[in-house]
């Protein structure tokens, strides 16, 4: 009887182990703070780390957003002549450092001005957003830096760019502002949980054990 009981319990334990399955969960996206005027002041993005009590962290998606705004001003410095076209391509780039991985968000806009001698043209650029992202996997990256009860910090750097063209003598004054923030998504696996069918098989095994015990008593 003792050996039979041990065999049934061993089989039940194996059934539970084999029937258990781990679930992959995508955590709601976390939004970091916004770093202002990154070109003049390197930014520090910070966001909550992953809570390891939820499960095992398997990947981190980091999406960097570059909010560009500003204005472009061009002056035709000629003192005589005809109207001339002047083109400005202005924009900027923000880079984020994530455990040695560089994430970039780059944007630009092109404006053309047709200006008479001595004339100045200006346009205000409505804010627009560009993004770039990276996904870090536990299979090839140590994600322990993202785990804990405090915050993760990522450094931002940025710079504005301009490309100008025109056949005349002109002054170009693009003014581009770069703000940056990030959105982070953690994906993790929960601890294995037995399927309902597994519990049913376990109960059936225990019921069989009871039937055998009653029969041995009646003999």
Helices and strands as residue ranges (DSSP letters): H 2-19, E 20-21, E 24-26, E 30-31, E 43-48, G 52-54, E 56-76, E 84-98, E 101-115, E 120-137, G 144-146, E 151-166, E 170-189, E 193-194, H 196-218
